[in-house]
Amino acid sequence: MRRIPGDVLAEFWNQLDISTIYHDCALEGEVISPEELNSALDPRIVTDATNLALYTAIRNHKKSFRICRRRARQKKIVFNDEFFKSLHLLFSSAETEPSGDGFRRDIPLHRTYFHEINQARQIRENMTEMLAWLNEEAFTTSSHPLSFAARFHHRFMHIFPYPETSGKVGRAAMNVYLMRNGFLPAVIHSTERQRYYEAIRNSTNELCSLLIDSEAAALDSAARFLRRVAT
């Protein structure tokens, strides 16, 4: 990656972003076609009213990845409320910015995930404890980065702070940590959706195993791309 030209590297990240958006949305039960993805991200396409909400959501999704890469490159990184809320706002379908922290106020009756989540009254306290743990241990722990990423994501998803965006926010924040430690984002494929749900419901070990497989697939795809452009 260090040897290829800047424009080729930019295309690499663009292709990775497109793939991640597709699979990330599929994990949430959102079906987006390749044509819709390409149209949303093509600046030459004039968006009509019928596609405006979808295309805006896709563009915000891609913007979140740029933010995450910038955060991962910072000399000093701190995970805080503002960072998580900024991702929540990008992923949110709400037309107006929520007041306060944006946390959910109840247990959603209809939701994609079926694991146990915190009561709404516990979110603020548990998020504060998680952020303290994350900032204290993220860059001093002797755990393997994929193991620590699994622990973080599992813990965040059981807090489930946001009513609609917790999955996307949690995966984006997890990938900041992985990129900070020299890994590519672990893209969990749509075909692993049920395995992902069960890992969140069950244990960090199951989630870690899934992340290892996802990271291996990401590295394999990157190697194929780089070999192709280097020849």
CNS distance restraints for C-alpha pairs under 8 A (distance, minus, plus):
assign (resid   1 and name CA) (resid   9 and name CA) 6.85 0.50 0.50
assign (resid   1 and name CA) (resid 226 and name CA) 7.37 0.50 0.50
assign (resid   4 and name CA) (resid   8 and name CA) 6.45 0.50 0.50
assign (resid   4 and name CA) (resid   9 and name CA) 6.45 0.50 0.50
assign (resid   4 and name CA) (resid 230 and name CA) 7.25 0.50 0.50
assign (resid   5 and name CA) (resid   9 and name CA) 6.29 0.50 0.50
assign (resid   6 and name CA) (resid  10 and name CA) 6.11 0.50 0.50
assign (resid   7 and name CA) (resid  11 and name CA) 6.33 0.50 0.50
assign (resid   8 and name CA) (resid  12 and name CA) 6.24 0.50 0.50
assign (resid   8 and name CA) (resid 229 and name CA) 7.76 0.50 0.50
assign (resid   9 and name CA) (resid  13 and name CA) 6.43 0.50 0.50
assign (resid  10 and name CA) (resid  14 and name CA) 6.14 0.50 0.50
assign (resid  11 and name CA) (resid  15 and name CA) 6.11 0.50 0.50
assign (resid  12 and name CA) (resid  16 and name CA) 6.23 0.50 0.50
assign (resid  12 and name CA) (resid 222 and name CA) 7.93 0.50 0.50
assign (resid  12 and name CA) (resid 225 and name CA) 7.52 0.50 0.50
assign (resid  13 and name CA) (resid  17 and name CA) 5.96 0.50 0.50
assign (resid  14 and name CA) (resid  18 and name CA) 6.28 0.50 0.50
assign (resid  15 and name CA) (resid  19 and name CA) 6.27 0.50 0.50
assign (resid  16 and name CA) (resid  20 and name CA) 6.06 0.50 0.50
assign (resid  17 and name CA) (resid  21 and name CA) 6.07 0.50 0.50
assign (resid  17 and name CA) (resid  62 and name CA) 6.37 0.50 0.50
assign (resid  17 and name CA) (resid  65 and name CA) 7.14 0.50 0.50
assign (resid  18 and name CA) (resid  22 and name CA) 6.32 0.50 0.50
assign (resid  18 and name CA) (resid  37 and name CA) 7.13 0.50 0.50
assign (resid  18 and name CA) (resid  62 and name CA) 7.71 0.50 0.50
assign (resid  19 and name CA) (resid  23 and name CA) 6.36 0.50 0.50
assign (resid  20 and name CA) (resid  24 and name CA) 5.67 0.50 0.50
assign (resid  20 and name CA) (resid 187 and name CA) 5.90 0.50 0.50
assign (resid  21 and name CA) (resid  25 and name CA) 6.00 0.50 0.50
assign (resid  21 and name CA) (resid  58 and name CA) 7.35 0.50 0.50
assign (resid  21 and name CA) (resid  61 and name CA) 6.74 0.50 0.50
assign (resid  21 and name CA) (resid  62 and name CA) 7.27 0.50 0.50
assign (resid  22 and name CA) (resid  26 and name CA) 6.26 0.50 0.50
assign (resid  22 and name CA) (resid  31 and name CA) 7.94 0.50 0.50
assign (resid  22 and name CA) (resid  32 and name CA) 6.46 0.50 0.50
assign (resid  22 and name CA) (resid  33 and name CA) 7.91 0.50 0.50
assign (resid  22 and name CA) (resid  34 and name CA) 7.85 0.50 0.50
assign (resid  22 and name CA) (resid  37 and name CA) 7.75 0.50 0.50
assign (resid  23 and name CA) (resid  27 and name CA) 6.21 0.50 0.50
assign (resid  23 and name CA) (resid 187 and name CA) 7.38 0.50 0.50
assign (resid  23 and name CA) (resid 188 and name CA) 6.76 0.50 0.50
assign (resid  23 and name CA) (resid 189 and name CA) 5.28 0.50 0.50
assign (resid  23 and name CA) (resid 190 and name CA) 5.04 0.50 0.50
assign (resid  24 and name CA) (resid  28 and name CA) 6.83 0.50 0.50
assign (resid  24 and name CA) (resid 168 and name CA) 6.82 0.50 0.50
assign (resid  24 and name CA) (resid 187 and name CA) 7.76 0.50 0.50
assign (resid  24 and name CA) (resid 188 and name CA) 7.32 0.50 0.50
assign (resid  24 and name CA) (resid 189 and name CA) 7.68 0.50 0.50
assign (resid  24 and name CA) (resid 190 and name CA) 7.48 0.50 0.50
assign (resid  25 and name CA) (resid  29 and name CA) 6.45 0.50 0.50
assign (resid  25 and name CA) (resid  30 and name CA) 4.96 0.50 0.50
assign (resid  25 and name CA) (resid  31 and name CA) 6.78 0.50 0.50
assign (resid  25 and name CA) (resid  32 and name CA) 7.37 0.50 0.50
assign (resid  26 and name CA) (resid  30 and name CA) 4.97 0.50 0.50
assign (resid  26 and name CA) (resid  31 and name CA) 5.69 0.50 0.50
assign (resid  26 and name CA) (resid  32 and name CA) 7.61 0.50 0.50
assign (resid  26 and name CA) (resid 190 and name CA) 5.49 0.50 0.50
assign (resid  26 and name CA) (resid 193 and name CA) 7.90 0.50 0.50
assign (resid  27 and name CA) (resid 189 and name CA) 7.79 0.50 0.50
assign (resid  27 and name CA) (resid 190 and name CA) 5.68 0.50 0.50
assign (resid  27 and name CA) (resid 193 and name CA) 5.53 0.50 0.50
assign (resid  28 and name CA) (resid 112 and name CA) 6.40 0.50 0.50
assign (resid  28 and name CA) (resid 167 and name CA) 7.45 0.50 0.50
assign (resid  29 and name CA) (resid 112 and name CA) 7.20 0.50 0.50
assign (resid  32 and name CA) (resid  36 and name CA) 6.40 0.50 0.50
assign (resid  32 and name CA) (resid  37 and name CA) 6.92 0.50 0.50
assign (resid  33 and name CA) (resid  37 and name CA) 6.40 0.50 0.50
assign (resid  34 and name CA) (resid  38 and name CA) 6.13 0.50 0.50
assign (resid  35 and name CA) (resid  39 and name CA) 6.05 0.50 0.50
assign (resid  36 and name CA) (resid  40 and name CA) 6.00 0.50 0.50
assign (resid  36 and name CA) (resid  55 and name CA) 7.69 0.50 0.50
assign (resid  37 and name CA) (resid  41 and name CA) 6.34 0.50 0.50
assign (resid  37 and name CA) (resid  55 and name CA) 7.81 0.50 0.50
assign (resid  37 and name CA) (resid  58 and name CA) 7.03 0.50 0.50
assign (resid  38 and name CA) (resid  42 and name CA) 6.02 0.50 0.50
assign (resid  39 and name CA) (resid  45 and name CA) 6.20 0.50 0.50
assign (resid  39 and name CA) (resid  55 and name CA) 7.91 0.50 0.50
assign (resid  40 and name CA) (resid  45 and name CA) 7.41 0.50 0.50
assign (resid  40 and name CA) (resid  47 and name CA) 7.83 0.50 0.50
assign (resid  40 and name CA) (resid  54 and name CA) 7.96 0.50 0.50
assign (resid  40 and name CA) (resid  55 and name CA) 4.70 0.50 0.50
assign (resid  40 and name CA) (resid  56 and name CA) 7.54 0.50 0.50
assign (resid  40 and name CA) (resid  58 and name CA) 6.54 0.50 0.50
assign (resid  40 and name CA) (resid  59 and name CA) 6.71 0.50 0.50
assign (resid  41 and name CA) (resid  55 and name CA) 7.75 0.50 0.50
assign (resid  41 and name CA) (resid  58 and name CA) 7.59 0.50 0.50
assign (resid  41 and name CA) (resid  59 and name CA) 6.44 0.50 0.50
assign (resid  47 and name CA) (resid  51 and name CA) 6.35 0.50 0.50
assign (resid  47 and name CA) (resid  52 and name CA) 5.98 0.50 0.50
assign (resid  47 and name CA) (resid  55 and name CA) 7.58 0.50 0.50
assign (resid  48 and name CA) (resid  52 and name CA) 6.10 0.50 0.50
assign (resid  49 and name CA) (resid  53 and name CA) 7.96 0.50 0.50
assign (resid  51 and name CA) (resid  55 and name CA) 5.97 0.50 0.50
assign (resid  52 and name CA) (resid  56 and name CA) 5.95 0.50 0.50
assign (resid  53 and name CA) (resid  57 and name CA) 6.19 0.50 0.50
assign (resid  54 and name CA) (resid  58 and name CA) 6.31 0.50 0.50
assign (resid  55 and name CA) (resid  59 and name CA) 6.15 0.50 0.50
assign (resid  56 and name CA) (resid  60 and name CA) 6.06 0.50 0.50
assign (resid  57 and name CA) (resid  61 and name CA) 6.09 0.50 0.50
assign (resid  57 and name CA) (resid  90 and name CA) 7.73 0.50 0.50
assign (resid  57 and name CA) (resid  91 and name CA) 6.79 0.50 0.50
assign (resid  57 and name CA) (resid  93 and name CA) 7.42 0.50 0.50
assign (resid  58 and name CA) (resid  62 and name CA) 6.40 0.50 0.50
assign (resid  59 and name CA) (resid  63 and name CA) 6.16 0.50 0.50
assign (resid  60 and name CA) (resid  64 and name CA) 6.17 0.50 0.50
assign (resid  60 and name CA) (resid  90 and name CA) 5.44 0.50 0.50
assign (resid  60 and name CA) (resid  91 and name CA) 6.70 0.50 0.50
assign (resid  61 and name CA) (resid  65 and name CA) 6.83 0.50 0.50
assign (resid  61 and name CA) (resid  90 and name CA) 6.77 0.50 0.50
assign (resid  61 and name CA) (resid  91 and name CA) 6.36 0.50 0.50
assign (resid  62 and name CA) (resid  66 and name CA) 6.74 0.50 0.50
assign (resid  63 and name CA) (resid  67 and name CA) 6.40 0.50 0.50
assign (resid  63 and name CA) (resid  90 and name CA) 7.96 0.50 0.50
assign (resid  64 and name CA) (resid  68 and name CA) 6.18 0.50 0.50
assign (resid  64 and name CA) (resid  87 and name CA) 6.41 0.50 0.50
assign (resid  64 and name CA) (resid  90 and name CA) 6.74 0.50 0.50
assign (resid  64 and name CA) (resid 172 and name CA) 7.81 0.50 0.50
assign (resid  65 and name CA) (resid  69 and name CA) 6.18 0.50 0.50
assign (resid  65 and name CA) (resid 172 and name CA) 7.30 0.50 0.50
assign (resid  66 and name CA) (resid  70 and name CA) 6.27 0.50 0.50
assign (resid  67 and name CA) (resid  71 and name CA) 6.14 0.50 0.50
assign (resid  68 and name CA) (resid  72 and name CA) 6.09 0.50 0.50
assign (resid  68 and name CA) (resid 172 and name CA) 7.00 0.50 0.50
assign (resid  68 and name CA) (resid 173 and name CA) 7.33 0.50 0.50
assign (resid  68 and name CA) (resid 175 and name CA) 7.75 0.50 0.50
assign (resid  68 and name CA) (resid 176 and name CA) 5.57 0.50 0.50
assign (resid  69 and name CA) (resid  73 and name CA) 6.33 0.50 0.50
assign (resid  69 and name CA) (resid 176 and name CA) 6.74 0.50 0.50
assign (resid  69 and name CA) (resid 179 and name CA) 7.47 0.50 0.50
assign (resid  70 and name CA) (resid  74 and name CA) 6.52 0.50 0.50
assign (resid  71 and name CA) (resid  77 and name CA) 6.90 0.50 0.50
assign (resid  71 and name CA) (resid 176 and name CA) 6.92 0.50 0.50
assign (resid  72 and name CA) (resid  77 and name CA) 7.35 0.50 0.50
assign (resid  72 and name CA) (resid 176 and name CA) 5.24 0.50 0.50
assign (resid  72 and name CA) (resid 177 and name CA) 6.89 0.50 0.50
assign (resid  72 and name CA) (resid 179 and name CA) 5.99 0.50 0.50
assign (resid  72 and name CA) (resid 180 and name CA) 4.77 0.50 0.50
assign (resid  73 and name CA) (resid 180 and name CA) 6.67 0.50 0.50
assign (resid  78 and name CA) (resid 135 and name CA) 6.30 0.50 0.50
assign (resid  79 and name CA) (resid  83 and name CA) 6.48 0.50 0.50
assign (resid  79 and name CA) (resid  84 and name CA) 7.75 0.50 0.50
assign (resid  79 and name CA) (resid 131 and name CA) 6.51 0.50 0.50
assign (resid  79 and name CA) (resid 134 and name CA) 7.32 0.50 0.50
assign (resid  79 and name CA) (resid 135 and name CA) 6.34 0.50 0.50
assign (resid  80 and name CA) (resid  84 and name CA) 6.66 0.50 0.50
assign (resid  80 and name CA) (resid 131 and name CA) 6.51 0.50 0.50
assign (resid  81 and name CA) (resid  85 and name CA) 6.01 0.50 0.50
assign (resid  81 and name CA) (resid 101 and name CA) 7.77 0.50 0.50
assign (resid  82 and name CA) (resid  86 and name CA) 5.96 0.50 0.50
assign (resid  83 and name CA) (resid  87 and name CA) 6.53 0.50 0.50
assign (resid  84 and name CA) (resid  88 and name CA) 6.21 0.50 0.50
assign (resid  84 and name CA) (resid 169 and name CA) 6.90 0.50 0.50
assign (resid  84 and name CA) (resid 173 and name CA) 7.65 0.50 0.50
assign (resid  85 and name CA) (resid  89 and name CA) 6.14 0.50 0.50
assign (resid  85 and name CA) (resid 101 and name CA) 6.87 0.50 0.50
assign (resid  85 and name CA) (resid 102 and name CA) 7.09 0.50 0.50
assign (resid  86 and name CA) (resid  90 and name CA) 6.43 0.50 0.50
assign (resid  87 and name CA) (resid  91 and name CA) 6.28 0.50 0.50
assign (resid  87 and name CA) (resid 169 and name CA) 5.88 0.50 0.50
assign (resid  88 and name CA) (resid  92 and name CA) 5.82 0.50 0.50
assign (resid  88 and name CA) (resid 102 and name CA) 7.99 0.50 0.50
assign (resid  88 and name CA) (resid 162 and name CA) 7.42 0.50 0.50
assign (resid  88 and name CA) (resid 165 and name CA) 6.02 0.50 0.50
assign (resid  88 and name CA) (resid 166 and name CA) 7.53 0.50 0.50
assign (resid  88 and name CA) (resid 169 and name CA) 6.12 0.50 0.50
assign (resid  89 and name CA) (resid  97 and name CA) 7.03 0.50 0.50
assign (resid  91 and name CA) (resid 165 and name CA) 6.07 0.50 0.50
assign (resid  91 and name CA) (resid 168 and name CA) 7.26 0.50 0.50
assign (resid  91 and name CA) (resid 169 and name CA) 7.62 0.50 0.50
assign (resid  92 and name CA) (resid 164 and name CA) 6.97 0.50 0.50
assign (resid  92 and name CA) (resid 165 and name CA) 6.20 0.50 0.50
assign (resid  98 and name CA) (resid 102 and name CA) 5.34 0.50 0.50
assign (resid 102 and name CA) (resid 162 and name CA) 6.78 0.50 0.50
assign (resid 103 and name CA) (resid 120 and name CA) 7.96 0.50 0.50
assign (resid 103 and name CA) (resid 123 and name CA) 7.53 0.50 0.50
assign (resid 103 and name CA) (resid 161 and name CA) 5.22 0.50 0.50
assign (resid 103 and name CA) (resid 162 and name CA) 4.96 0.50 0.50
assign (resid 103 and name CA) (resid 163 and name CA) 7.17 0.50 0.50
assign (resid 104 and name CA) (resid 120 and name CA) 6.39 0.50 0.50
assign (resid 104 and name CA) (resid 161 and name CA) 6.04 0.50 0.50
assign (resid 104 and name CA) (resid 162 and name CA) 5.10 0.50 0.50
assign (resid 104 and name CA) (resid 163 and name CA) 5.08 0.50 0.50
assign (resid 105 and name CA) (resid 120 and name CA) 5.39 0.50 0.50
assign (resid 105 and name CA) (resid 121 and name CA) 7.78 0.50 0.50
assign (resid 106 and name CA) (resid 119 and name CA) 7.06 0.50 0.50
assign (resid 106 and name CA) (resid 120 and name CA) 5.30 0.50 0.50
assign (resid 107 and name CA) (resid 119 and name CA) 6.75 0.50 0.50
assign (resid 107 and name CA) (resid 120 and name CA) 6.85 0.50 0.50
assign (resid 108 and name CA) (resid 163 and name CA) 6.86 0.50 0.50
assign (resid 113 and name CA) (resid 197 and name CA) 6.71 0.50 0.50
assign (resid 114 and name CA) (resid 197 and name CA) 7.68 0.50 0.50
assign (resid 114 and name CA) (resid 201 and name CA) 7.45 0.50 0.50
assign (resid 115 and name CA) (resid 158 and name CA) 7.44 0.50 0.50
assign (resid 115 and name CA) (resid 197 and name CA) 7.79 0.50 0.50
assign (resid 115 and name CA) (resid 200 and name CA) 6.93 0.50 0.50
assign (resid 115 and name CA) (resid 201 and name CA) 4.72 0.50 0.50
assign (resid 116 and name CA) (resid 158 and name CA) 6.49 0.50 0.50
assign (resid 116 and name CA) (resid 201 and name CA) 7.23 0.50 0.50
assign (resid 117 and name CA) (resid 157 and name CA) 7.49 0.50 0.50
assign (resid 117 and name CA) (resid 158 and name CA) 4.68 0.50 0.50
assign (resid 117 and name CA) (resid 159 and name CA) 5.66 0.50 0.50
assign (resid 117 and name CA) (resid 160 and name CA) 6.14 0.50 0.50
assign (resid 118 and name CA) (resid 122 and name CA) 6.08 0.50 0.50
assign (resid 118 and name CA) (resid 123 and name CA) 6.47 0.50 0.50
assign (resid 118 and name CA) (resid 158 and name CA) 6.32 0.50 0.50
assign (resid 118 and name CA) (resid 159 and name CA) 5.10 0.50 0.50
assign (resid 118 and name CA) (resid 160 and name CA) 6.94 0.50 0.50
assign (resid 119 and name CA) (resid 123 and name CA) 6.88 0.50 0.50
assign (resid 120 and name CA) (resid 161 and name CA) 7.90 0.50 0.50
assign (resid 122 and name CA) (resid 126 and name CA) 6.06 0.50 0.50
assign (resid 123 and name CA) (resid 127 and name CA) 5.85 0.50 0.50
assign (resid 123 and name CA) (resid 159 and name CA) 6.14 0.50 0.50
assign (resid 123 and name CA) (resid 160 and name CA) 7.87 0.50 0.50
assign (resid 123 and name CA) (resid 161 and name CA) 6.06 0.50 0.50
assign (resid 124 and name CA) (resid 128 and name CA) 6.25 0.50 0.50
assign (resid 125 and name CA) (resid 129 and name CA) 6.31 0.50 0.50
assign (resid 126 and name CA) (resid 130 and name CA) 6.00 0.50 0.50
assign (resid 126 and name CA) (resid 159 and name CA) 6.90 0.50 0.50
assign (resid 127 and name CA) (resid 131 and name CA) 6.06 0.50 0.50
assign (resid 127 and name CA) (resid 156 and name CA) 7.97 0.50 0.50
assign (resid 127 and name CA) (resid 159 and name CA) 7.24 0.50 0.50
assign (resid 127 and name CA) (resid 161 and name CA) 7.85 0.50 0.50
assign (resid 128 and name CA) (resid 132 and name CA) 6.29 0.50 0.50
assign (resid 129 and name CA) (resid 133 and name CA) 6.22 0.50 0.50
assign (resid 130 and name CA) (resid 134 and name CA) 5.92 0.50 0.50
assign (resid 130 and name CA) (resid 155 and name CA) 7.77 0.50 0.50
assign (resid 130 and name CA) (resid 156 and name CA) 7.71 0.50 0.50
assign (resid 131 and name CA) (resid 135 and name CA) 6.04 0.50 0.50
assign (resid 132 and name CA) (resid 136 and name CA) 6.06 0.50 0.50
assign (resid 133 and name CA) (resid 137 and name CA) 5.93 0.50 0.50
assign (resid 133 and name CA) (resid 138 and name CA) 7.81 0.50 0.50
assign (resid 134 and name CA) (resid 138 and name CA) 5.26 0.50 0.50
assign (resid 134 and name CA) (resid 152 and name CA) 7.41 0.50 0.50
assign (resid 135 and name CA) (resid 139 and name CA) 7.48 0.50 0.50
assign (resid 136 and name CA) (resid 140 and name CA) 7.16 0.50 0.50
assign (resid 137 and name CA) (resid 141 and name CA) 5.14 0.50 0.50
assign (resid 138 and name CA) (resid 148 and name CA) 7.47 0.50 0.50
assign (resid 138 and name CA) (resid 177 and name CA) 7.83 0.50 0.50
assign (resid 143 and name CA) (resid 147 and name CA) 6.29 0.50 0.50
assign (resid 143 and name CA) (resid 148 and name CA) 6.03 0.50 0.50
assign (resid 144 and name CA) (resid 148 and name CA) 6.27 0.50 0.50
assign (resid 145 and name CA) (resid 149 and name CA) 5.94 0.50 0.50
assign (resid 145 and name CA) (resid 177 and name CA) 7.83 0.50 0.50
assign (resid 145 and name CA) (resid 178 and name CA) 6.47 0.50 0.50
assign (resid 145 and name CA) (resid 181 and name CA) 6.84 0.50 0.50
assign (resid 146 and name CA) (resid 150 and name CA) 6.17 0.50 0.50
assign (resid 146 and name CA) (resid 178 and name CA) 7.17 0.50 0.50
assign (resid 146 and name CA) (resid 208 and name CA) 6.41 0.50 0.50
assign (resid 146 and name CA) (resid 211 and name CA) 6.73 0.50 0.50
assign (resid 146 and name CA) (resid 212 and name CA) 6.83 0.50 0.50
assign (resid 147 and name CA) (resid 151 and name CA) 6.40 0.50 0.50
assign (resid 147 and name CA) (resid 205 and name CA) 7.94 0.50 0.50
assign (resid 147 and name CA) (resid 208 and name CA) 5.62 0.50 0.50
assign (resid 148 and name CA) (resid 152 and name CA) 6.21 0.50 0.50
assign (resid 149 and name CA) (resid 153 and name CA) 6.09 0.50 0.50
assign (resid 149 and name CA) (resid 174 and name CA) 5.75 0.50 0.50
assign (resid 149 and name CA) (resid 175 and name CA) 7.98 0.50 0.50
assign (resid 149 and name CA) (resid 177 and name CA) 7.02 0.50 0.50
assign (resid 149 and name CA) (resid 178 and name CA) 7.05 0.50 0.50
assign (resid 149 and name CA) (resid 208 and name CA) 7.77 0.50 0.50
assign (resid 150 and name CA) (resid 154 and name CA) 5.94 0.50 0.50
assign (resid 150 and name CA) (resid 204 and name CA) 5.76 0.50 0.50
assign (resid 150 and name CA) (resid 205 and name CA) 7.71 0.50 0.50
assign (resid 150 and name CA) (resid 207 and name CA) 5.76 0.50 0.50
assign (resid 150 and name CA) (resid 208 and name CA) 5.06 0.50 0.50
assign (resid 150 and name CA) (resid 211 and name CA) 7.23 0.50 0.50
assign (resid 151 and name CA) (resid 155 and name CA) 6.14 0.50 0.50
assign (resid 151 and name CA) (resid 204 and name CA) 5.65 0.50 0.50
assign (resid 151 and name CA) (resid 208 and name CA) 7.92 0.50 0.50
assign (resid 152 and name CA) (resid 156 and name CA) 6.08 0.50 0.50
assign (resid 152 and name CA) (resid 174 and name CA) 7.17 0.50 0.50
assign (resid 153 and name CA) (resid 157 and name CA) 6.01 0.50 0.50
assign (resid 153 and name CA) (resid 170 and name CA) 5.97 0.50 0.50
assign (resid 153 and name CA) (resid 171 and name CA) 6.98 0.50 0.50
assign (resid 153 and name CA) (resid 174 and name CA) 6.31 0.50 0.50
assign (resid 154 and name CA) (resid 158 and name CA) 6.41 0.50 0.50
assign (resid 154 and name CA) (resid 200 and name CA) 5.78 0.50 0.50
assign (resid 154 and name CA) (resid 203 and name CA) 7.71 0.50 0.50
assign (resid 154 and name CA) (resid 204 and name CA) 6.16 0.50 0.50
assign (resid 154 and name CA) (resid 207 and name CA) 7.49 0.50 0.50
assign (resid 155 and name CA) (resid 159 and name CA) 6.52 0.50 0.50
assign (resid 156 and name CA) (resid 160 and name CA) 6.10 0.50 0.50
assign (resid 156 and name CA) (resid 161 and name CA) 7.84 0.50 0.50
assign (resid 156 and name CA) (resid 170 and name CA) 6.46 0.50 0.50
assign (resid 157 and name CA) (resid 161 and name CA) 7.94 0.50 0.50
assign (resid 157 and name CA) (resid 166 and name CA) 6.79 0.50 0.50
assign (resid 157 and name CA) (resid 167 and name CA) 6.89 0.50 0.50
assign (resid 157 and name CA) (resid 170 and name CA) 6.87 0.50 0.50
assign (resid 157 and name CA) (resid 200 and name CA) 7.25 0.50 0.50
assign (resid 158 and name CA) (resid 200 and name CA) 7.92 0.50 0.50
assign (resid 160 and name CA) (resid 166 and name CA) 5.58 0.50 0.50
assign (resid 160 and name CA) (resid 167 and name CA) 7.94 0.50 0.50
assign (resid 161 and name CA) (resid 166 and name CA) 6.32 0.50 0.50
assign (resid 162 and name CA) (resid 166 and name CA) 5.14 0.50 0.50
assign (resid 165 and name CA) (resid 169 and name CA) 6.02 0.50 0.50
assign (resid 166 and name CA) (resid 170 and name CA) 5.79 0.50 0.50
assign (resid 167 and name CA) (resid 171 and name CA) 6.18 0.50 0.50
assign (resid 168 and name CA) (resid 172 and name CA) 6.09 0.50 0.50
assign (resid 169 and name CA) (resid 173 and name CA) 6.13 0.50 0.50
assign (resid 170 and name CA) (resid 174 and name CA) 6.05 0.50 0.50
assign (resid 171 and name CA) (resid 175 and name CA) 6.19 0.50 0.50
assign (resid 172 and name CA) (resid 176 and name CA) 6.46 0.50 0.50
assign (resid 173 and name CA) (resid 177 and name CA) 6.73 0.50 0.50
assign (resid 174 and name CA) (resid 178 and name CA) 6.48 0.50 0.50
assign (resid 175 and name CA) (resid 179 and name CA) 5.95 0.50 0.50
assign (resid 175 and name CA) (resid 184 and name CA) 7.69 0.50 0.50
assign (resid 175 and name CA) (resid 185 and name CA) 4.97 0.50 0.50
assign (resid 175 and name CA) (resid 186 and name CA) 6.57 0.50 0.50
assign (resid 176 and name CA) (resid 180 and name CA) 6.01 0.50 0.50
assign (resid 176 and name CA) (resid 185 and name CA) 7.72 0.50 0.50
assign (resid 177 and name CA) (resid 181 and name CA) 6.42 0.50 0.50
assign (resid 178 and name CA) (resid 182 and name CA) 6.54 0.50 0.50
assign (resid 178 and name CA) (resid 183 and name CA) 5.20 0.50 0.50
assign (resid 178 and name CA) (resid 184 and name CA) 6.77 0.50 0.50
assign (resid 178 and name CA) (resid 185 and name CA) 6.47 0.50 0.50
assign (resid 178 and name CA) (resid 186 and name CA) 7.85 0.50 0.50
assign (resid 179 and name CA) (resid 183 and name CA) 4.77 0.50 0.50
assign (resid 179 and name CA) (resid 184 and name CA) 5.62 0.50 0.50
assign (resid 179 and name CA) (resid 185 and name CA) 6.35 0.50 0.50
assign (resid 183 and name CA) (resid 215 and name CA) 7.82 0.50 0.50
assign (resid 184 and name CA) (resid 215 and name CA) 6.98 0.50 0.50
assign (resid 184 and name CA) (resid 218 and name CA) 6.85 0.50 0.50
assign (resid 184 and name CA) (resid 219 and name CA) 7.05 0.50 0.50
assign (resid 185 and name CA) (resid 215 and name CA) 7.08 0.50 0.50
assign (resid 185 and name CA) (resid 218 and name CA) 7.41 0.50 0.50
assign (resid 186 and name CA) (resid 211 and name CA) 6.20 0.50 0.50
assign (resid 186 and name CA) (resid 214 and name CA) 5.25 0.50 0.50
assign (resid 186 and name CA) (resid 215 and name CA) 4.65 0.50 0.50
assign (resid 186 and name CA) (resid 218 and name CA) 6.53 0.50 0.50
assign (resid 187 and name CA) (resid 214 and name CA) 5.64 0.50 0.50
assign (resid 187 and name CA) (resid 215 and name CA) 6.91 0.50 0.50
assign (resid 187 and name CA) (resid 218 and name CA) 6.61 0.50 0.50
assign (resid 188 and name CA) (resid 192 and name CA) 6.64 0.50 0.50
assign (resid 188 and name CA) (resid 193 and name CA) 7.80 0.50 0.50
assign (resid 188 and name CA) (resid 196 and name CA) 7.90 0.50 0.50
assign (resid 188 and name CA) (resid 210 and name CA) 7.78 0.50 0.50
assign (resid 188 and name CA) (resid 211 and name CA) 7.31 0.50 0.50
assign (resid 188 and name CA) (resid 214 and name CA) 5.49 0.50 0.50
assign (resid 189 and name CA) (resid 193 and name CA) 7.02 0.50 0.50
assign (resid 189 and name CA) (resid 214 and name CA) 7.40 0.50 0.50
assign (resid 192 and name CA) (resid 196 and name CA) 6.01 0.50 0.50
assign (resid 193 and name CA) (resid 197 and name CA) 6.31 0.50 0.50
assign (resid 194 and name CA) (resid 198 and name CA) 6.18 0.50 0.50
assign (resid 195 and name CA) (resid 199 and name CA) 6.08 0.50 0.50
assign (resid 195 and name CA) (resid 210 and name CA) 7.75 0.50 0.50
assign (resid 196 and name CA) (resid 200 and name CA) 6.31 0.50 0.50
assign (resid 196 and name CA) (resid 207 and name CA) 6.93 0.50 0.50
assign (resid 196 and name CA) (resid 210 and name CA) 7.22 0.50 0.50
assign (resid 197 and name CA) (resid 201 and name CA) 6.25 0.50 0.50
assign (resid 198 and name CA) (resid 202 and name CA) 5.95 0.50 0.50
assign (resid 199 and name CA) (resid 203 and name CA) 5.71 0.50 0.50
assign (resid 199 and name CA) (resid 204 and name CA) 6.95 0.50 0.50
assign (resid 199 and name CA) (resid 205 and name CA) 7.93 0.50 0.50
assign (resid 199 and name CA) (resid 206 and name CA) 5.03 0.50 0.50
assign (resid 199 and name CA) (resid 207 and name CA) 4.87 0.50 0.50
assign (resid 199 and name CA) (resid 210 and name CA) 7.98 0.50 0.50
assign (resid 200 and name CA) (resid 204 and name CA) 7.30 0.50 0.50
assign (resid 200 and name CA) (resid 207 and name CA) 6.57 0.50 0.50
assign (resid 202 and name CA) (resid 206 and name CA) 7.28 0.50 0.50
assign (resid 203 and name CA) (resid 207 and name CA) 6.57 0.50 0.50
assign (resid 204 and name CA) (resid 208 and name CA) 5.91 0.50 0.50
assign (resid 205 and name CA) (resid 209 and name CA) 6.24 0.50 0.50
assign (resid 206 and name CA) (resid 210 and name CA) 6.40 0.50 0.50
assign (resid 207 and name CA) (resid 211 and name CA) 6.20 0.50 0.50
assign (resid 208 and name CA) (resid 212 and name CA) 6.16 0.50 0.50
assign (resid 209 and name CA) (resid 213 and name CA) 6.42 0.50 0.50
assign (resid 210 and name CA) (resid 214 and name CA) 6.11 0.50 0.50
assign (resid 211 and name CA) (resid 215 and name CA) 5.92 0.50 0.50
assign (resid 212 and name CA) (resid 216 and name CA) 6.11 0.50 0.50
assign (resid 213 and name CA) (resid 217 and name CA) 6.23 0.50 0.50
assign (resid 214 and name CA) (resid 218 and name CA) 6.21 0.50 0.50
assign (resid 215 and name CA) (resid 219 and name CA) 6.14 0.50 0.50
assign (resid 216 and name CA) (resid 220 and name CA) 6.12 0.50 0.50
assign (resid 217 and name CA) (resid 221 and name CA) 6.17 0.50 0.50
assign (resid 218 and name CA) (resid 222 and name CA) 6.13 0.50 0.50
assign (resid 219 and name CA) (resid 223 and name CA) 6.06 0.50 0.50
assign (resid 220 and name CA) (resid 224 and name CA) 6.34 0.50 0.50
assign (resid 221 and name CA) (resid 225 and name CA) 6.30 0.50 0.50
assign (resid 222 and name CA) (resid 226 and name CA) 6.07 0.50 0.50
assign (resid 223 and name CA) (resid 227 and name CA) 6.01 0.50 0.50
assign (resid 224 and name CA) (resid 228 and name CA) 6.17 0.50 0.50
assign (resid 225 and name CA) (resid 229 and name CA) 6.37 0.50 0.50
assign (resid 226 and name CA) (resid 230 and name CA) 5.90 0.50 0.50
assign (resid 227 and name CA) (resid 231 and name CA) 6.37 0.50 0.50
